[in-house]
Amino acid sequence: MAQTSAAVDIVAPNNATLMDAFQFGTAGDTSWSFTGQSFIMEVKASSDDPTGIATFSTSGGTVITDDVVQRILHLNVPKATILASLPVGAYVYDLVMFDASVPPVRVLLMQGNFIVTQGVTES
């Protein structure tokens, strides 16, 4: 498995559920998988901030593994979560995969800008 993370910007309107999906690695390559892995994504105002503004994870139900073999997952972040923790603006994030070993093996999969935009349709 390559140790290079993908640079991906995520744009989330504040009036809809964030449901972006991502596939990691090369399609058809089965030399590695998401078997036994969990995921956590932290959003911060800047990478230097000691604490995150929002955290999405497999344990919290906001990062969903769709296919362990093809390494596909999606975000499932409700509108209410975005409104409560992320005002319209630009942030940074990273997505880390980790296993159940002690200490866990942590792999940075993805990082970039997390942009919250003002939605138009409110109801």
N, C-alpha and C positions, 0 to 999 in steps of 0.2 A: 504494500500500500504506500502510495506517495505521501510525503509529509508536507506537501504544499497545500495551503488553504486557498479556496476560491474567493476572489474579491467580487462581492455581489451587493449592490445597493437595493434596499427594500423600501418601497413606498406604500404607506398604509393610510387610506382615508379614515377620518375619525367618525364616519357614519356607516361603516360596514364591517363585517367580520373579515379579518385578515386570513386568507386561505391559500397563500402561495405554497407551491410544491417544488421540490428540488430533487434532482438525481445526482449522486456523487460517483466519481470515477468514470470509467469508460463503459458505455452500454454494452452488455454482453460479456464483460469481464467478470468471472465468478471466482477470482482468486482471493477475494475478501468480501465480507458481508457485514450486515448490521446485527447479526445474531449475538445476543447477550449484551447489546450496547444500549446505553441511555444517552439522552441529549439535554443540554442546557444552553440557553441563549440569554445573555444579559445585555440590556440596553442602558447606555450611560450618556450623560451630556458630553463627556469627553473621555478618552481612554485613561486619563490621569485620575479621574474621580475614584475615590475609594469604595463607593457603594453604587449599585445600579438603581436606575429609576424603575425599571420593569424587568422581570425575569420570566421566561417562558421555558417549559421543560416537559419531558415525558411524564414525570411524576405528577406534574400539575395539569396534564391533559391538554397542553397547548402546543406541544410538539408531538406529532403522531407519526409512527413508523408505518408506512404503507406496504413496503416490500423489502424484506431483509436481504434477499439475494441480489436484487437489482439496485439496492441502496437508495430507495425513494422514501422521502418523508415530506410531511407538510405541516405548516403552521395552522393552528385553529384558535385564533385569538379573537374573542368576542368584542364587539363595538364598545360595550360597557367597560371592558378592561382597558382599551386604548384611551377612552375618554377620561377614565379615572386616574391614569398614571402618566399619560404622554400628551401634554399640550401640543398644539400645532408647532412644528419646528424640526430642526435637524439634530440627529443624535448619531452615536456610533454603537455597533454591536459586534459580538462574535458568537459563533455557534460551536460548542465543544462536544465531542463524542467521548463517553467514558464507559469503562467496564466495571465489573463488580470486584476486581482484585483489590488487595489492600497493600499499598495505596493504589487507587485506580489509575489505569493507564488512560491518559487524556490526550485526545487528538483534536487539534483545531481544524475544523472542516471548512468554515466560511466566516468571512468578516466584511465589514463595510459600513456604509452610511444607512441609517434607519430614519426615514423621512416621514413625518406625520403631516398630512395635508388636511385642509378644511373641506369637508364634504359639502355637497349642495343639497341633496335630498335628505330631509330630516325625519320623515315618517314613512 
